[in-house]
Amino acid sequence: MVSSTYPLRAATDPEALLDGRVYGRTDDDARLKEIAQVLRADIVRMLAAAPSGHTAGPLGMAELLTALYFNAMRHDPSRPDWEDRDVFFLSNGHTAPVLYAALARSGYFPLSELSTLRRLGSRLQGHPERKALPGLESTSGPLGSGLSQAAGYAHVVQNIDKVRHRFVYTIMGDGEIDEGNVWEAAMFAGKYRLGNLIAFIDRNNIQIDGATEDVMPLTNLRAKWESFDWHVLEIDGNNVRAVVDAIQLGKAVSFAPTMIIAHTVPGKGVPFIEYDHRWHGKIPTQEQAETALRCLKGHA
Amino acid sequence: MSTYPIAVNALTEPHLEPIRFGFGRGLLAAGEADERVVALCADLTESTQMHLFANRFPERYVGVGIAEQNLVTVAAGMAHAGKIPFASSYAAFSPGRNWEQIKTTAALNDQPVVVVGSHAGINVGYDGATHQMLEDISIMRVMPNMRVIAPGDSLEAERATLAIAASPAPSYLRLARDKTPIFSTPDAPFEIGKAYVLAEGRDLTLIATGTMTYHALVAADLLSGRGVSVEVIHVPTIKPLDDATILTSVRKTGRAVTLEEGQVAGGLGGAICELTAGAHPVPVLRLGMQDRYGESGGPTELLEKFRLTGALVAQDVDRMLQAATP
């Protein structure tokens, strides 16, 4: 645990941690929406207390992580290594804050630890390190390798160990799929018919240098994945019910891996961050964080 | 006297076999012994000798196509799911092309992926510089949490493969294409992290790895005929390095020569200089590739061109000793 001081009072204020609540799995729409907003508030507080980090991506992905950790995935925070669990690989590791928030709100580690993000001695490394924190399934940050790892895991479960009830999930950024490694994995998962693999592309249309369609166009994205023998769904990724339903459909398709193209709003929930690619790798000031928290409360 | 068992007539009439053949047998045996062992290959199944495993255990063999980044990252995922994956290609491509994926998803992530780089070294021959992997020891040795193993002959490759499978951890296993002499015997020892004194001597320590150990033995034999007493140390594990065995020897001889089929910068030569500079500084002559690429040619022609045969090594060592004599 780190002992440094934090600039943002709210980060360590128990009141600000929304009574320190930990959530279990639920299928209630209102509760899932609430959890997504709680994750967003955690992200804002965590980043405002951190020395640096990424803001837009994590905020936009809150419904994806909510649907996974609080609805779809079989997991047990008291047994992170439970051998019968579903597994999630975060491929775009720079969005770690949303994963850390989901893990903390699931009960993998104390909520108070969120305020140590990126600090010396913290288990919440700038990009996720598997060995550092319970609940992490891999080490990621360099882009393009999560889908391969998820596919390798899924191949073992489905085709070697022949276990039918476990599912493997991964999320990639849309800019991330510029990486060639992704397409090697796409071919692999199609070939081995990994029906237990459900992947997301966080389609928020931004990457560091600007709009994805300007930097490197992802034209006909759906057709690209279909041509690699994937089952492809396209949804509003900020509608948690749509995410939950898409996962269920993906689980029902056993003959092919499922790609869920989740259209999301970068910075979702905080109007002055939404759609602005300059918020990719920037953190809010204390004043901006307080404004952001008020926005989020209004929409909760 | 060294207790390491050297094969009968190893120097005069050695039995020849590619090192990768021993890997193929070892992997098959490892697969029989432990069902967690799985194999992946990037479209070079027979070249890397993985076909023995693939034919025996088709469900535990994974072909990934010509995709080295996917090769090691799929392996990392399989390792996380409880398997012990051996992922093979040519060393020029893996770890030549996918170093970052190996670092992030295997080494830093601490998954027991075994990167098997076949066709390493200059002995690939006619394929030329693009396919002659000479930098693999250097780039893998600097990776924290990675073991680097270069067996000296096919029998040792078999032992090394079994030893790696029995102690799962991120590893790099270096193999060669060409037939090379077998100097060890079937009952020779192998332990990860151990160096072996093959011949005792007083005047200098000749430290070799992989295919070059045989040439070190030849050089030592020639030099002994000229009255030079050479201690030969075989270093199949470049990382973790057996500091004690090497330092004991150089404290006695006061002089070291390293010999490898790869770049001396960062390779075994670099490792020995780092060790001795810190613990017991001695003059070190580094024999191997001297900051240049290879080229097309027959394996023996190339070894001669780059002065990596026993006879030429003996000449270079002689020259070193003469230069050092006042």
Boltz contact constraints between the chains, C-beta under 6 A:
constraints:
  - contact:
      token1: [A, 130]
      token2: [B, 109]
      max_distance: 6.0
  - contact:
      token1: [A, 131]
      token2: [B, 110]
      max_distance: 6.0
  - contact:
      token1: [A, 138]
      token2: [B, 109]
      max_distance: 6.0
  - contact:
      token1: [A, 139]
      token2: [B, 104]
      max_distance: 6.0
  - contact:
      token1: [A, 139]
      token2: [B, 108]
      max_distance: 6.0
  - contact:
      token1: [A, 139]
      token2: [B, 109]
      max_distance: 6.0
  - contact:
      token1: [A, 142]
      token2: [B, 100]
      max_distance: 6.0
  - contact:
      token1: [A, 142]
      token2: [B, 104]
      max_distance: 6.0
  - contact:
      token1: [A, 145]
      token2: [B, 73]
      max_distance: 6.0
  - contact:
      token1: [A, 145]
      token2: [B, 101]
      max_distance: 6.0
  - contact:
      token1: [A, 145]
      token2: [B, 105]
      max_distance: 6.0
  - contact:
      token1: [A, 148]
      token2: [B, 70]
      max_distance: 6.0
  - contact:
      token1: [A, 148]
      token2: [B, 73]
      max_distance: 6.0
  - contact:
      token1: [A, 148]
      token2: [B, 74]
      max_distance: 6.0
  - contact:
      token1: [A, 149]
      token2: [B, 73]
      max_distance: 6.0
  - contact:
      token1: [A, 149]
      token2: [B, 76]
      max_distance: 6.0
  - contact:
      token1: [A, 149]
      token2: [B, 77]
      max_distance: 6.0
  - contact:
      token1: [A, 151]
      token2: [B, 74]
      max_distance: 6.0
  - contact:
      token1: [A, 152]
      token2: [B, 74]
      max_distance: 6.0
  - contact:
      token1: [A, 152]
      token2: [B, 77]
      max_distance: 6.0
  - contact:
      token1: [A, 152]
      token2: [B, 78]
      max_distance: 6.0
  - contact:
      token1: [A, 153]
      token2: [B, 77]
      max_distance: 6.0
  - contact:
      token1: [A, 153]
      token2: [B, 80]
      max_distance: 6.0
  - contact:
      token1: [A, 153]
      token2: [B, 81]
      max_distance: 6.0
  - contact:
      token1: [A, 156]
      token2: [B, 78]
      max_distance: 6.0
  - contact:
      token1: [A, 156]
      token2: [B, 81]
      max_distance: 6.0
  - contact:
      token1: [A, 156]
      token2: [B, 83]
      max_distance: 6.0
  - contact:
      token1: [A, 160]
      token2: [B, 59]
      max_distance: 6.0
  - contact:
      token1: [A, 181]
      token2: [B, 69]
      max_distance: 6.0
  - contact:
      token1: [A, 184]
      token2: [B, 67]
      max_distance: 6.0
  - contact:
      token1: [A, 184]
      token2: [B, 69]
      max_distance: 6.0
  - contact:
      token1: [A, 184]
      token2: [B, 70]
      max_distance: 6.0
  - contact:
      token1: [A, 185]
      token2: [B, 70]
      max_distance: 6.0
  - contact:
      token1: [A, 188]
      token2: [B, 64]
      max_distance: 6.0
  - contact:
      token1: [A, 188]
      token2: [B, 70]
      max_distance: 6.0
